[in-house]
């Protein structure tokens, strides 16, 4: 899985650089990646008994697809698995921001390894879970993944950089992304178990997507050409802060089926790393 995550992020960034696109394109590529991992490799979008699904195994399931889960994971992977790590690495290596990370034969080797990982993973997960996705749903996710890549290619480079409102202090954007993470977690993680009427899954999906679109439109209304690296640091930090907090609770959650030993250490490392990077960036701005 580490090759899948790392390779996916690098390939997404290479496509963005090659196409001369911005963050909007990266988000769409990230959503496409989410489909590749969850819909094509592990098939959690289709498997009603996937270990992480819980209530979402039945809530929002229609024509063989866990739709609420699928939308949630597309959003999650788009932001957390692809866009956030890409922007974070660029903060660490600002001089490499506009340069390709792959040279020569590696531009072919890494995509080949990525595809091989997906194919091998598909057969391994099918064997381990005893679930093989139906062909029509599988083809649907192949088409959706390619469509997202196409839209990522054709959208304007400055799609999320057309705002003219003066930027506020960096901590403001930490608060926006942190609260946005909490609200999305509530919509996708809490509401499904509280709503039982017909059409509730559709309401959850509309709410979740609507919140994400609203947040990005609001952020895009600011003039990011005036931004400093600290603005991006706070934006990224805020989006991951809820996961850092949860890491301390996960380790002592006896109801979980997976082994969460050491999660508090992982959370602590990320927290310290973000604080150190923020301190460094703040002093560079000064």
C-alpha positions in Angstrom: 0.0 0.0 0.0 2.9 2.4 0.6 3.9 2.1 -3.0 0.3 2.8 -4.0 0.1 6.0 -1.8 3.5 7.3 -2.6 3.4 6.3 -6.3 -0.1 7.8 -6.6 1.0 11.1 -5.1 4.1 11.4 -7.3 2.3 10.4 -10.5 -0.5 12.9 -9.7 2.0 15.7 -9.2 3.9 14.7 -12.4 0.6 14.9 -14.4 -0.1 18.3 -12.8 3.4 19.6 -13.7 3.3 18.1 -17.2 -0.1 19.6 -17.9 0.9 23.0 -16.4 -2.1 22.8 -14.0 -2.9 24.0 -10.5 -4.4 22.7 -7.3 -7.8 22.3 -8.9 -6.4 19.7 -11.3 -4.5 18.0 -8.5 -7.8 17.5 -6.6 -9.5 15.9 -9.5 -6.5 13.6 -10.1 -6.6 12.7 -6.4 -10.3 11.8 -6.8 -9.4 9.6 -9.7 -6.7 8.0 -7.6 -9.3 7.3 -4.9 -11.4 5.4 -7.4 -8.4 3.4 -8.5 -7.5 2.3 -5.0 -11.0 1.8 -3.5 -13.0 0.9 -6.6 -10.5 -1.0 -8.8 -8.0 -2.5 -6.4 -9.5 -3.3 -3.0 -13.2 -2.9 -4.3 -14.4 -1.4 -1.0 -16.8 0.7 -3.1 -18.6 -2.5 -4.1 -18.0 -4.9 -1.2 -20.8 -4.7 1.4 -18.7 -6.5 4.0 -15.6 -4.4 3.7 -14.0 -4.2 7.2 -14.0 -0.4 7.5 -17.6 0.1 6.2 -19.6 -0.5 9.4 -23.1 1.0 8.9 -22.2 2.3 5.4 -22.3 -1.3 4.2 -26.1 -1.1 4.0 -26.7 2.7 4.2 -26.6 4.1 0.7 -26.0 0.8 -1.1 -27.7 0.7 -4.5 -27.1 -1.4 -7.6 -24.1 -3.1 -5.9 -22.3 0.0 -4.9 -21.8 1.6 -1.4 -22.4 5.1 -2.7 -22.0 7.2 0.5 -18.8 5.4 1.3 -17.6 5.8 -2.3 -18.2 9.6 -2.3 -16.6 9.9 1.1 -13.5 8.0 0.1 -13.1 9.9 -3.2 -13.1 13.2 -1.2 -10.8 11.8 1.4 -8.2 10.4 -1.1 -8.4 13.5 -3.2 -7.5 15.8 -0.3 -5.6 13.6 2.3 -3.9 11.0 0.1 -2.8 13.2 -2.9 -3.2 16.9 -2.6 -2.0 17.4 1.1 1.2 15.3 0.8 2.1 16.9 -2.5 1.7 20.4 -1.1 3.5 19.4 2.1 6.5 18.0 0.3 6.6 21.2 -1.8 6.7 23.2 1.4 9.8 21.2 2.5 11.5 21.6 -0.8 10.3 25.0 -2.2 13.1 25.1 -4.8 11.8 21.9 -6.4 8.2 23.1 -6.5 8.0 23.6 -10.3 10.3 20.8 -11.2 9.6 17.3 -12.2 10.4 14.7 -9.6 10.9 11.9 -12.1 13.7 11.8 -14.6 14.5 9.5 -17.6 13.3 5.9 -17.3 11.6 6.6 -14.0 8.8 8.3 -15.8 7.9 4.9 -17.2 9.0 2.7 -14.3 7.0 4.2 -11.6 3.6 4.2 -13.5 4.4 0.6 -14.5 5.0 -0.3 -10.8 1.8 1.5 -9.8 -0.3 -0.4 -12.3 1.3 -3.7 -11.3 0.5 -2.9 -7.7 -3.1 -2.3 -8.5 -3.4 -5.5 -10.6 -1.7 -7.7 -8.0 -3.6 -6.0 -5.2 -6.9 -6.7 -6.9 -6.2 -10.5 -7.0 -4.8 -10.5 -3.4 -7.8 -8.6 -1.9 -10.2 -10.8 -3.9 -8.6 -13.8 -2.3 -8.4 -12.4 1.2 -11.9 -10.9 1.3 -13.6 -13.6 -0.8 -15.3 -10.8 -2.8 -14.9 -10.2 -6.6 -16.6 -7.0 -7.9 -19.2 -7.4 -10.6 -18.1 -6.3 -14.1 -20.7 -3.5 -14.7 -19.8 -1.7 -11.5 -16.1 -2.2 -12.1 -16.4 -0.8 -15.7 -18.3 2.1 -14.2 -15.4 3.0 -11.9 -12.9 2.7 -14.7 -14.9 5.2 -16.8 -15.3 7.6 -13.9 -11.6 7.5 -13.1 -10.7 8.3 -16.7 -13.3 11.0 -16.8 -11.9 12.7 -13.8 -8.4 12.6 -15.4 -9.9 14.2 -18.5 -11.5 17.0 -16.5 -8.2 17.5 -14.6 -6.5 18.0 -18.0 -9.0 20.5 -19.4 -9.8 22.7 -16.5 -8.1 26.1 -16.4 -4.8 26.4 -14.6 -6.1 29.2 -12.4 -9.5 27.7 -11.5 -8.9 28.1 -7.8 -6.8 31.3 -8.0 -9.2 33.9 -9.4 -10.1 35.4 -6.1 -9.4 39.1 -5.2 -10.3 39.2 -1.5 -7.2 40.2 0.6 -5.8 37.2 2.4 -6.2 37.0 6.2 -3.7 35.7 8.7 -2.5 32.1 8.2 -4.2 30.8 11.4 -7.6 31.8 9.9 -7.1 29.1 7.2 -6.1 26.5 9.8 -9.4 27.1 11.5 -11.4 26.9 8.2 -9.8 23.6 7.1 -10.0 22.1 10.7 -13.7 23.0 11.1 -14.3 21.7 7.5 -12.8 18.3 8.5 -15.0 18.1 11.6 -18.2 18.9 9.6 -17.4 16.4 6.9 -16.6 13.8 9.5 -20.0 14.5 11.1 -21.9 14.3 7.8 -20.3 11.0 6.6 -19.6 9.4 10.0 -22.5 10.4 12.2 -25.5 11.3 10.1 -25.9 7.9 8.4 -26.6 6.2 11.8 -29.1 8.9 12.7 -31.1 9.1 9.5 -33.4 6.3 8.6 -35.9 7.8 6.1 -36.0 7.0 2.4 -33.7 9.2 0.5 -31.4 9.8 3.5 -28.3 8.6 1.7 -28.9 11.1 -1.1 -29.2 13.9 1.5 -25.9 12.8 3.1 -24.1 12.8 -0.3 -25.5 16.2 -1.3 -24.6 17.7 2.1 -21.1 16.2 2.0 -20.3 17.3 -1.6 -22.0 20.7 -1.0 -19.8 21.4 2.1 -16.6 20.5 0.2 -17.6 22.7 -2.8 -18.6 25.6 -0.6 -15.3 25.4 1.4 -13.2 25.4 -1.8 -15.2 28.2 -3.4 -14.8 30.2 -0.2 -11.1 29.6 -0.1 -10.8 30.4 -3.8 -12.4 33.8 -3.3 -9.1 35.0 -1.7 -6.2 36.3 -3.6 -3.7 33.4 -3.1 -1.1 35.2 -5.3 -0.4 37.2 -2.1 0.1 34.0 0.0 3.2 32.9 1.9 4.2 29.3 2.5 2.8 29.7 6.0 -0.7 30.1 4.6 -0.4 26.7 2.9 1.1 25.2 6.0 -1.8 26.3 8.2 -4.3 25.1 5.6 -2.7 21.7 5.4 -2.2 21.5 9.2 -5.8 22.2 9.8 -7.0 19.5 7.4 -4.9 16.9 9.2 -5.2 18.1 12.8 -8.4 16.1 13.4 -6.6 12.9 12.4 -3.8 13.8 14.8 -6.3 14.2 17.6 -8.0 10.9 16.7 -4.8 9.0 16.7 -4.6 9.3 20.5 -8.1 7.9 20.9 -7.6 5.2 18.3 -4.9 3.5 20.3 -7.2 3.0 23.3 -10.4 2.1 21.4 -11.0 -1.5 22.4 -14.0 -1.8 20.0 -11.8 -1.5 16.9 -11.0 -4.7 14.9 -7.6 -3.5 13.7 -4.4 -3.2 15.7 -3.9 0.5 16.6 -0.8 0.1 18.8 1.5 3.0 18.4 -1.0 5.4 16.8 -0.5 8.0 19.6 3.3 7.9 18.7 2.5 8.5 15.0 0.2 11.4 15.9 2.8 12.9 18.2 5.4 12.7 15.5 3.1 14.4 13.0 2.2 17.1 15.5 5.8 17.9 16.3 6.8 17.9 12.6 4.0 20.3 11.8 5.0 22.6 14.7 8.7 22.6 13.7 7.9 23.3 10.0 5.5 26.1 11.0 8.1 27.6 13.3 10.7 27.5 10.5 8.3 29.0 7.9 7.2 31.8 10.3 10.7 32.9 10.8 11.5 32.8 7.1 8.5 35.1 6.6 9.8 37.5 9.3 
